[in-house]
Amino acid sequence: MTTRTLQHVIPSMPTSDGAGVKLRRSIGAQRGLYLDPFLMLDEFGTDNPGDYIAGFPAHPHRGFETVTYMLDGRMQHRDHLGNVGDLGPGGVQWMTAGRGVIHSEMPLQESGRMRGFQLWINLPAREKMKPAWYRDIPASEIPAHGLPGGGTVKVIAGTTQVGDATVSGPINPPTATLSTDPLYLDLVLPAGAHFEQAIGSMHTAFIYAYEGQVVIGDGAAAKALPTQAAGVLTPGDTVRVTAGPNGARAVLIAGLPIREPIVQYGPFVMNTREEIEQAIRDYNDGTLAKVA
């Protein structure tokens, strides 16, 4: 077995999106620098309603998937298919835009803390024009398992092994047949606690520490990952994560790379410029989200 270590760090940068929602972007902060198959990771978190109250009014997507994971607060999803989702604390919205979806994500609160993540996952060319798909997953459907050294692991996608227990998330690639075979874990670790996870040797993987600090790897190869930064991992088939002296919270995310050209224009991600131009025409003439 080869243990993954920290290859390089992508600091998160303050920015805004939607109608002015303030957030921090790590992966995708620089256009064209993706982490195949991941296009973007945004962390949003504030107690100031002015930073989020305008939300994300109706907007289109084509060619990829969005995964929204709420830690605190509530948002409501609405889309052209008639889906309405109440995304509350601990809940996840998994949306495959495919050929096209037009949706909004608006706060269901006027005060208090709103915190969470949005991850964009690319789709291979053969799937970019498939019908849109949406699933609203409440916190009650996302398994959280205690770890032997303290802390918990929450499994959003993929599978983890804790002692003799195999824990699978509600988005489980073998049954969902997702081409990128995603793994998405949320870790809560007390000071000095360890967590080890098997990762497919062909997968791209990164860790984002959103509270405290984590050390990735073991022995002489161990390296610390700063808070609010994405740590890209070296190739290997397992990773060891250790919490710093104040404990840590982090997400561990992995997926199979697609290895195809990426052309992005705002909310459209395709393989060629011509396909982007077609997406713009389809949006302008009202056919973006219609079944072909």
Residue frames relative to the residue before (quaternion, step in Angstrom):
aa qw qx qy qz dx dy dz
M 1.0000 0.0000 0.0000 0.0000 0.00 0.00 0.00
T 0.2282 -0.7616 0.5950 0.1177 3.54 -1.10 0.79
T 0.2900 -0.7707 0.5468 0.1512 3.55 -0.70 1.11
R 0.3979 -0.7136 0.5280 0.2317 3.55 -0.88 0.96
T 0.1368 -0.7640 0.6248 0.0849 3.54 -1.17 0.66
L 0.6489 -0.5130 0.3899 0.4047 3.54 -1.34 0.04
Q 0.2453 -0.8010 0.5351 0.1093 3.57 -0.57 1.21
H 0.7523 -0.2467 0.1452 0.5933 3.56 0.90 -0.92
V 0.4165 -0.7155 0.5249 0.1976 3.54 -1.30 0.48
I 0.1505 -0.7532 0.6347 0.0845 3.55 -1.05 0.89
P 0.2686 -0.7769 0.5425 0.1730 3.63 -0.25 1.17
S 0.4300 -0.6664 0.5319 0.2967 3.58 -1.14 0.55
M 0.2260 -0.7830 0.5721 0.0926 3.55 -1.08 0.83
P 0.4846 -0.6558 0.4822 0.3202 3.62 -0.92 0.80
T 0.1621 0.7606 -0.6170 0.1207 3.57 -1.00 0.86
S 0.2785 -0.7332 0.5765 0.2292 3.58 -1.25 -0.28
D 0.0731 -0.7814 0.6192 0.0275 3.54 -1.25 0.49
G 0.7156 0.3966 -0.3163 0.4801 3.55 -1.28 0.11
A 0.7485 -0.3193 0.2756 0.5116 3.56 -0.88 -1.01
G 0.7874 -0.3140 0.1513 0.5084 3.56 1.05 0.78
V 0.3285 0.7422 -0.5189 0.2683 3.61 1.17 0.45
K 0.3188 -0.7617 0.5358 0.1762 3.57 -0.74 1.07
L 0.1017 0.7929 -0.5876 0.1256 3.56 -0.92 0.98
R 0.3681 -0.6813 0.5749 0.2642 3.54 -1.38 -0.04
R 0.1395 -0.8037 0.5771 0.0401 3.58 -0.78 1.05
S 0.1652 -0.7709 0.6095 0.0831 3.56 -0.87 1.00
I 0.7603 0.2314 -0.1342 0.5919 3.61 0.23 -1.20
G 0.7884 0.2787 -0.2218 0.5015 3.56 -0.82 0.99
A 0.4414 0.7034 -0.4620 0.3115 3.59 1.24 -0.03
Q 0.7373 0.2606 -0.1711 0.5994 3.56 1.20 -0.60
R 0.4547 -0.7116 0.4669 0.2622 3.57 -0.56 1.16
G 0.7927 0.2868 -0.2381 0.4823 3.54 -0.89 0.97
L 0.6778 0.4261 -0.2996 0.5189 3.60 1.21 -0.28
Y 0.0528 0.8184 -0.5625 0.1049 3.54 0.14 1.35
L 0.3050 -0.6994 0.6046 0.2285 3.55 -1.33 0.10
D 0.2856 -0.8289 0.4590 0.1436 3.54 0.45 1.33
P 0.5690 -0.2326 -0.7865 0.0601 1.64 -1.55 2.03
F 0.5051 0.6780 -0.4106 0.3414 3.61 1.25 0.14
L 0.2839 -0.7886 0.5344 0.1091 3.52 -0.89 1.06
M 0.8104 -0.0588 0.1169 0.5711 3.57 1.01 -0.80
L 0.0132 -0.7456 0.6640 0.0555 3.53 -1.25 0.59
D 0.0717 -0.7830 0.6179 0.0044 3.55 -0.77 1.14
E 0.1370 -0.7380 0.6539 0.0951 3.55 -1.12 0.79
F 0.0286 -0.7777 0.6276 0.0218 3.56 -0.82 0.96
G 0.2055 0.7886 -0.5567 0.1612 3.56 -0.96 0.82
T 0.3001 0.7459 -0.5392 0.2507 3.56 -0.50 1.18
D 0.3707 -0.6920 0.5717 0.2385 3.53 -1.31 0.45
N 0.6033 0.5731 -0.3381 0.4396 3.58 1.30 -0.15
P 0.3921 -0.7464 0.4808 0.2408 3.64 -0.41 1.14
G 0.5917 0.5956 -0.3657 0.4018 3.57 1.10 -0.59
D 0.6386 0.5371 -0.3206 0.4483 3.58 1.24 -0.44
Y 0.8178 0.2344 -0.1087 0.5142 3.61 1.16 -0.42
I 0.4969 0.7269 -0.4100 0.2377 3.61 1.16 -0.51
A 0.6556 0.5211 -0.3254 0.4391 3.64 1.06 -0.63
G 0.2880 -0.8262 0.4527 0.1719 3.57 1.31 -0.29
F 0.5532 -0.5669 0.4921 0.3613 3.50 -1.32 -0.57
P 0.2099 -0.8028 0.5460 0.1155 3.62 0.04 1.25
A 0.7748 -0.3867 0.2303 0.4439 3.57 -1.32 0.31
H 0.1489 0.7676 -0.6048 0.1511 3.56 -0.85 1.07
P 0.4606 -0.7108 0.4651 0.2576 3.61 -1.15 0.56
H 0.0715 -0.7422 0.6582 0.1040 3.54 -1.42 0.21
R 0.0699 0.7646 -0.6406 -0.0050 3.54 -1.27 0.44
G 0.8350 0.3408 -0.2112 0.3769 3.54 -1.17 0.71
F 0.7893 0.2092 -0.1281 0.5629 3.62 1.19 0.05
E 0.4503 -0.6578 0.5266 0.2951 3.57 -1.36 -0.12
T 0.1793 -0.7507 0.6206 0.1384 3.56 -1.20 0.56
V 0.0994 -0.7696 0.6295 0.0394 3.55 -1.05 0.87
T 0.0636 -0.8017 0.5943 -0.0050 3.57 -0.52 1.20
Y 0.0633 -0.8009 0.5948 -0.0261 3.57 -0.70 1.15
M 0.1913 -0.8049 0.5562 0.0779 3.56 -0.56 1.20
L 0.2331 -0.7464 0.6080 0.1376 3.54 -1.02 0.87
D 0.7847 -0.0165 0.0488 0.6178 3.55 0.99 -0.93
G 0.7495 0.3976 -0.2893 0.4432 3.56 -1.19 0.59
R 0.3262 -0.7392 0.5606 0.1813 3.54 -1.37 0.03
M 0.0185 -0.7631 0.6460 0.0059 3.52 -1.13 0.81
Q 0.2746 -0.7508 0.5765 0.1688 3.55 -1.19 0.56
H 0.2377 -0.7538 0.6019 0.1136 3.53 -0.96 1.01
R 0.0484 0.7527 -0.6564 0.0163 3.55 -1.10 0.81
D 0.0049 0.8151 -0.5793 -0.0014 3.59 -0.97 0.77
H 0.7105 -0.4871 0.3196 0.3946 3.54 -1.35 0.27
L 0.6167 0.5500 -0.3442 0.4458 3.60 1.24 -0.31
G 0.5673 -0.6059 0.3772 0.4108 3.57 1.29 -0.16
N 0.4555 0.6751 -0.4627 0.3502 3.59 1.24 0.11
V 0.0275 -0.7564 0.6535 0.0093 3.54 -1.09 0.84
G 0.0008 0.8236 -0.5655 0.0432 3.56 -0.62 1.11
D 0.2434 -0.7417 0.6105 0.1337 3.55 -0.97 0.92
L 0.1112 -0.8268 0.5511 0.0161 3.56 -0.18 1.32
G 0.0303 -0.8370 0.5443 -0.0467 3.56 -0.25 1.34
P 0.7715 -0.3503 0.2387 0.4745 3.60 -1.29 -0.02
G 0.8225 0.2002 -0.1759 0.5024 3.55 -0.83 1.04
G 0.5936 0.5963 -0.3564 0.4063 3.59 1.25 -0.11
V 0.2468 -0.7602 0.5893 0.1181 3.52 -1.32 0.44
Q 0.1527 -0.7331 0.6544 0.1051 3.55 -1.17 0.72
W 0.0609 -0.7870 0.6139 0.0055 3.58 -0.67 1.13
M 0.0411 0.8256 -0.5560 0.0868 3.57 -0.49 1.19
T 0.1826 -0.7459 0.6329 0.0985 3.53 -0.89 1.01
A 0.3137 -0.7756 0.5160 0.1840 3.58 -0.43 1.19
G 0.0896 -0.8292 0.5453 0.0842 3.57 1.00 -0.81
R 0.8454 -0.0477 0.0732 0.5269 3.58 -0.93 -0.98
G 0.7459 -0.3661 0.2300 0.5066 3.56 1.00 -0.70
V 0.0338 0.7601 -0.6484 0.0248 3.50 -1.13 0.76
I 0.1582 -0.7411 0.6432 0.1099 3.54 -1.18 0.67
H 0.1372 0.8128 -0.5467 0.1471 3.57 -0.50 1.16
S 0.2365 -0.7277 0.6204 0.1722 3.50 -1.41 0.18
E 0.1254 -0.7481 0.6464 0.0820 3.54 -1.28 0.55
M 0.0546 0.8370 -0.5333 0.1093 3.54 -0.24 1.31
P 0.5564 -0.6288 0.4271 0.3356 3.61 -0.98 0.81
L 0.2364 -0.7408 0.6115 0.1466 3.56 -1.14 0.73
Q 0.6730 0.4080 -0.2964 0.5411 3.57 1.10 0.69
E 0.2831 -0.7575 0.5661 0.1599 3.54 -1.21 0.54
S 0.7680 0.1614 -0.1224 0.6076 3.56 1.30 0.01
G 0.6558 0.5312 -0.3696 0.3888 3.56 -1.29 0.16
R 0.6611 -0.5429 0.3768 0.3552 3.49 -1.38 0.10
M 0.0519 -0.7497 0.6583 0.0424 3.55 -1.12 0.79
R 0.1243 0.8017 -0.5662 0.1460 3.55 -0.70 1.10
G 0.3466 0.7353 -0.5383 0.2223 3.55 -1.02 0.75
F 0.4421 -0.6723 0.5344 0.2588 3.53 -1.37 -0.31
Q 0.0600 -0.7344 0.6643 0.1257 3.51 -1.34 0.36
L 0.1374 -0.7844 0.6047 0.0104 3.50 -0.87 1.16
W 0.1763 -0.7558 0.6199 0.1157 3.58 -1.01 0.83
I 0.0961 -0.7881 0.6078 0.0155 3.56 -0.85 1.07
N 0.4294 -0.7188 0.4859 0.2508 3.57 -0.76 1.03
L 0.2780 -0.7155 0.6107 0.1945 3.55 -1.34 0.34
P 0.5063 -0.6263 0.4796 0.3484 3.61 -1.07 0.61
A 0.7050 -0.4897 0.3089 0.4095 3.58 -1.22 0.54
R 0.6747 0.5207 -0.3050 0.4250 3.59 0.93 -0.85
E 0.7394 0.3980 -0.2227 0.4953 3.61 1.22 -0.37
K 0.4770 0.7159 -0.4283 0.2768 3.59 1.20 -0.22
M 0.7601 0.3437 -0.1990 0.5143 3.59 1.12 -0.55
K 0.3900 0.7044 -0.5057 0.3099 3.60 1.12 0.48
P 0.6631 -0.5147 0.3429 0.4216 3.63 -1.17 0.40
A 0.5565 -0.6039 0.4586 0.3396 3.56 -1.15 0.67
W 0.0888 -0.7815 0.6174 0.0141 3.56 -1.18 0.69
Y 0.0501 -0.8095 0.5846 -0.0197 3.57 -0.99 0.85
R 0.0400 0.7764 -0.6289 0.0097 3.54 -1.12 0.74
D 0.2110 -0.7489 0.6211 0.0940 3.53 -0.95 1.02
I 0.0745 -0.8271 0.5569 -0.0148 3.60 -0.50 1.21
P 0.2706 -0.7800 0.5387 0.1677 3.64 -0.38 1.14
A 0.6829 -0.5013 0.3436 0.4053 3.56 -1.24 0.46
S 0.6232 0.5788 -0.3390 0.4023 3.59 1.06 -0.72
E 0.7010 0.4535 -0.2640 0.4829 3.59 1.21 -0.43
I 0.6237 0.5130 -0.3399 0.4820 3.58 1.30 0.03
P 0.3332 -0.7871 0.4792 0.1996 3.62 -0.36 1.19
A 0.0934 -0.7513 0.6514 0.0506 3.53 -1.12 0.82
H 0.0837 -0.8221 0.5631 -0.0043 3.59 -0.70 1.07
G 0.4591 -0.6847 0.4984 0.2684 3.57 -0.95 0.91
L 0.3266 -0.7471 0.5508 0.1782 3.56 -1.09 0.77
P 0.6302 -0.5843 0.3516 0.3712 3.62 -1.02 0.73
G 0.7484 0.3862 -0.2202 0.4921 3.59 1.01 -0.77
G 0.6597 -0.4609 0.3029 0.5105 3.55 1.30 0.22
G 0.6861 0.4416 -0.3550 0.4564 3.53 -1.17 0.58
T 0.3107 -0.7392 0.5694 0.1813 3.54 -1.32 -0.02
V 0.1947 -0.7163 0.6480 0.1703 3.51 -1.39 0.32
K 0.1633 -0.7606 0.6232 0.0803 3.56 -0.91 0.98
V 0.2169 -0.8062 0.5447 0.0797 3.56 -0.76 1.09
I 0.1590 -0.8001 0.5762 0.0515 3.56 -0.42 1.26
A 0.7880 -0.0367 0.0499 0.6125 3.56 0.98 -0.89
G 0.7636 0.3376 -0.2643 0.4828 3.54 -1.09 0.73
T 0.4805 -0.6622 0.5172 0.2513 3.53 -1.33 -0.35
T 0.0663 -0.7669 0.6354 0.0619 3.54 -1.19 0.63
Q 0.3116 -0.7285 0.5815 0.1844 3.55 -1.25 0.48
V 0.0077 -0.7796 0.6254 -0.0335 3.58 -0.71 1.12
G 0.7931 -0.1127 0.0301 0.5978 3.58 -0.17 1.27
D 0.7946 -0.2278 0.2021 0.5252 3.56 -0.73 -1.09
A 0.6066 0.5857 -0.3409 0.4157 3.57 1.27 -0.16
T 0.1925 -0.7385 0.6367 0.1103 3.55 -1.01 0.92
V 0.0908 -0.8190 0.5665 -0.0024 3.56 -0.56 1.18
S 0.0772 -0.8077 0.5845 0.0009 3.58 -0.67 1.15
G 0.4272 -0.7104 0.5059 0.2383 3.52 -1.05 0.80
P 0.6689 -0.5080 0.3575 0.4083 3.59 -1.27 0.22
I 0.6829 0.3219 -0.2593 0.6024 3.57 1.26 -0.35
N 0.0756 0.8170 -0.5574 0.1267 3.54 -0.05 1.35
P 0.4625 -0.7516 0.3857 0.2692 3.60 -0.22 1.26
P 0.6438 0.5272 -0.3732 0.4103 3.69 0.80 -0.73
T 0.7408 0.3679 -0.2295 0.5131 3.60 1.07 -0.63
A 0.6868 0.4656 -0.2856 0.4796 3.59 1.12 -0.58
T 0.2532 -0.8089 0.4853 0.2147 3.59 1.37 -0.29
L 0.2368 0.7650 -0.5538 0.2280 3.57 0.83 1.01
S 0.4940 -0.7085 0.4211 0.2769 3.58 -0.69 1.11
T 0.7153 0.4509 -0.2616 0.4654 3.59 1.04 -0.70
D 0.3126 -0.7934 0.4843 0.1955 3.62 1.29 0.07
P 0.0778 0.8751 -0.4767 0.0305 3.63 0.84 0.93
L 0.1489 -0.7144 0.6763 0.1004 3.49 -1.35 0.63
Y 0.0703 0.7865 -0.6074 0.0867 3.59 -0.82 1.02
L 0.0543 0.8013 -0.5867 0.1038 3.57 -0.42 1.30
D 0.1889 -0.7371 0.6359 0.1286 3.55 -1.18 0.69
L 0.1414 -0.8255 0.5460 0.0217 3.58 -0.60 1.21
V 0.0580 -0.7402 0.6684 0.0432 3.53 -1.11 0.82
L 0.0281 0.8329 -0.5454 0.0901 3.57 -0.41 1.25
P 0.3725 -0.6972 0.5569 0.2551 3.61 -0.91 0.84
A 0.7378 -0.4219 0.2829 0.4445 3.57 -1.27 0.30
G 0.8557 0.1675 -0.1372 0.4700 3.57 -0.91 0.98
A 0.5177 0.6553 -0.4189 0.3564 3.60 1.23 -0.14
H 0.3027 -0.7579 0.5585 0.1485 3.54 -1.17 0.72
F 0.0335 -0.7518 0.6560 0.0578 3.52 -1.36 0.40
E 0.0885 -0.7875 0.6086 0.0394 3.56 -0.96 0.91
Q 0.0478 -0.8050 0.5908 -0.0276 3.54 -1.00 0.91
A 0.3652 -0.6934 0.5776 0.2285 3.54 -1.01 0.88
I 0.0399 -0.7810 0.6231 -0.0150 3.57 -0.99 0.89
G 0.5510 -0.6197 0.4422 0.3418 3.58 -0.91 0.87
S 0.5315 -0.6821 0.4015 0.3018 3.56 -0.83 0.98
M 0.6798 0.4731 -0.2917 0.4786 3.60 1.19 -0.44
H 0.5487 0.6542 -0.3803 0.3556 3.60 1.25 -0.21
T 0.3791 -0.6257 0.6265 0.2687 3.50 -1.30 0.56
A 0.0050 0.8225 -0.5676 0.0358 3.62 -0.88 0.83
F 0.0409 0.7773 -0.6277 0.0146 3.53 -1.21 0.63
I 0.2548 -0.7274 0.6182 0.1541 3.52 -1.36 0.39
Y 0.1011 -0.7707 0.6268 0.0543 3.56 -1.00 0.87
A 0.1983 -0.7818 0.5844 0.0891 3.58 -0.56 1.21
Y 0.0949 -0.8365 0.5381 0.0399 3.60 -0.49 1.12
E 0.7505 0.1180 -0.1592 0.6304 3.58 1.30 0.03
G 0.8188 0.1790 -0.1418 0.5267 3.57 -0.96 0.83
Q 0.4755 -0.6508 0.5171 0.2880 3.53 -1.28 -0.37
V 0.1514 -0.7727 0.6076 0.1043 3.57 -1.11 0.67
V 0.2756 -0.7028 0.6292 0.1852 3.51 -1.33 0.50
I 0.1994 -0.7963 0.5664 0.0726 3.55 -0.80 1.07
G 0.7551 0.3110 -0.2652 0.5126 3.55 -0.83 1.02
D 0.3421 -0.7289 0.5604 0.1942 3.55 -1.32 -0.08
G 0.8181 0.2528 -0.1815 0.4835 3.54 -1.22 0.51
A 0.8390 -0.1774 0.1383 0.4954 3.54 -1.10 -0.77
A 0.6689 0.5129 -0.2989 0.4474 3.60 1.17 -0.53
A 0.4832 0.6913 -0.4301 0.3220 3.60 1.26 -0.17
K 0.0121 -0.7903 0.6121 -0.0232 3.57 -1.02 0.90
A 0.4355 -0.6954 0.5134 0.2511 3.57 -1.09 0.78
L 0.2362 -0.7443 0.6095 0.1367 3.54 -1.12 0.77
P 0.4199 -0.7153 0.4914 0.2658 3.62 -0.70 0.99
T 0.5949 -0.5523 0.4477 0.3750 3.54 -1.28 0.40
Q 0.8430 0.1350 -0.1423 0.5009 3.55 -1.18 0.76
A 0.5865 0.4859 -0.4151 0.4975 3.51 0.85 1.12
A 0.3863 -0.6981 0.5542 0.2372 3.55 -1.19 0.65
G 0.1803 -0.7870 0.5846 0.0795 3.55 -0.77 1.07
V 0.2381 -0.7787 0.5672 0.1237 3.58 -0.45 1.22
L 0.3154 -0.7885 0.5080 0.1439 3.56 -0.82 1.05
T 0.5267 -0.6047 0.4989 0.3286 3.54 -1.22 0.60
P 0.6391 -0.4953 0.3922 0.4386 3.63 -1.22 0.21
G 0.3103 0.7235 -0.5744 0.2243 3.55 -1.21 0.56
D 0.4306 -0.7140 0.4866 0.2609 3.56 -1.25 -0.09
T 0.7690 0.1767 -0.1746 0.5890 3.58 1.25 0.25
V 0.1318 -0.7747 0.6108 0.0966 3.58 -1.23 0.43
R 0.1922 -0.7554 0.6184 0.1005 3.54 -1.16 0.75
V 0.0899 -0.7961 0.5984 -0.0050 3.55 -0.80 1.10
T 0.0677 -0.7943 0.6037 0.0062 3.58 -0.88 0.98
A 0.4063 -0.7190 0.5106 0.2392 3.58 -0.88 0.93
G 0.5068 -0.6509 0.4852 0.2900 3.54 -1.15 0.69
P 0.7771 -0.3988 0.2345 0.4267 3.59 -1.30 -0.01
N 0.7292 0.3843 -0.2376 0.5140 3.61 1.18 -0.37
G 0.5732 -0.5662 0.3855 0.4497 3.57 1.27 0.22
A 0.1458 -0.8035 0.5731 0.0681 3.57 -1.26 0.14
R 0.1340 -0.7125 0.6757 0.1332 3.49 -1.41 0.38
A 0.0998 0.8022 -0.5751 0.1258 3.56 -0.83 0.99
V 0.2808 -0.7077 0.6101 0.2194 3.53 -1.28 0.42
L 0.1819 -0.7459 0.6346 0.0887 3.53 -1.11 0.88
I 0.0017 0.8211 -0.5638 0.0885 3.56 -0.57 1.23
A 0.0604 0.7942 -0.6006 0.0705 3.57 -0.95 0.91
G 0.0909 0.7927 -0.5996 0.0622 3.56 -1.21 0.50
L 0.5604 -0.5969 0.4559 0.3491 3.55 -1.24 0.46
P 0.4218 -0.6990 0.5071 0.2765 3.62 -0.81 0.90
I 0.4295 -0.7101 0.5092 0.2282 3.56 -1.18 0.67
R 0.1543 -0.8414 0.5008 0.1321 3.57 1.16 -0.70
E 0.4929 0.5920 -0.4702 0.4308 3.53 0.79 1.12
P 0.6211 -0.5265 0.3976 0.4229 3.62 -1.16 0.37
I 0.1770 -0.7671 0.6101 0.0895 3.57 -1.13 0.76
V 0.0224 0.7562 -0.6533 0.0299 3.53 -0.87 1.04
Q 0.0462 -0.8206 0.5689 -0.0281 3.57 -0.57 1.19
Y 0.0286 0.7379 -0.6743 -0.0003 3.50 -1.17 0.78
G 0.8084 -0.1921 0.0833 0.5501 3.57 -0.15 1.30
P 0.8469 -0.1567 0.1281 0.4917 3.59 -0.72 -1.09
F 0.6235 0.5009 -0.3456 0.4908 3.60 1.27 0.26
V 0.0079 -0.7895 0.6130 -0.0287 3.58 -0.86 1.00
M 0.0949 0.8034 -0.5736 0.1289 3.55 -0.40 1.27
N 0.6177 -0.5687 0.4026 0.3647 3.59 -1.29 -0.26
T 0.7943 0.1765 -0.0896 0.5744 3.59 1.18 -0.49
R 0.6255 -0.5291 0.4152 0.3954 3.53 -1.28 0.38
E 0.6238 0.5553 -0.3390 0.4332 3.58 1.03 -0.79
E 0.6517 0.5061 -0.3133 0.4701 3.59 1.03 -0.76
I 0.6141 0.5233 -0.3418 0.4819 3.58 1.10 -0.66
E 0.6550 0.5070 -0.3160 0.4627 3.58 0.91 -0.87
Q 0.6356 0.5132 -0.3273 0.4749 3.59 1.07 -0.72
A 0.6268 0.5341 -0.3371 0.4563 3.61 1.02 -0.78
I 0.6464 0.5110 -0.3188 0.4685 3.58 0.97 -0.83
R 0.6502 0.5025 -0.3188 0.4724 3.60 0.95 -0.86
D 0.6535 0.5173 -0.3154 0.4536 3.58 0.95 -0.90
Y 0.6557 0.5003 -0.3201 0.4661 3.58 0.99 -0.77
N 0.6785 0.5041 -0.2919 0.4476 3.56 0.91 -0.91
D 0.7554 0.3649 -0.2275 0.4944 3.63 1.00 -0.68
G 0.5801 -0.6539 0.3405 0.3463 3.57 1.31 0.28
T 0.6007 0.5808 -0.3676 0.4083 3.62 1.18 0.31
L 0.3515 0.7694 -0.4840 0.2242 3.63 1.24 -0.02
A 0.8132 0.3015 -0.1226 0.4825 3.57 0.75 -1.07
K 0.4929 0.6522 -0.4380 0.3740 3.59 1.24 0.27
V 0.5147 -0.6284 0.4832 0.3267 3.57 -1.08 0.71
A 0.4567 -0.7071 0.4686 0.2682 3.54 -0.81 1.03
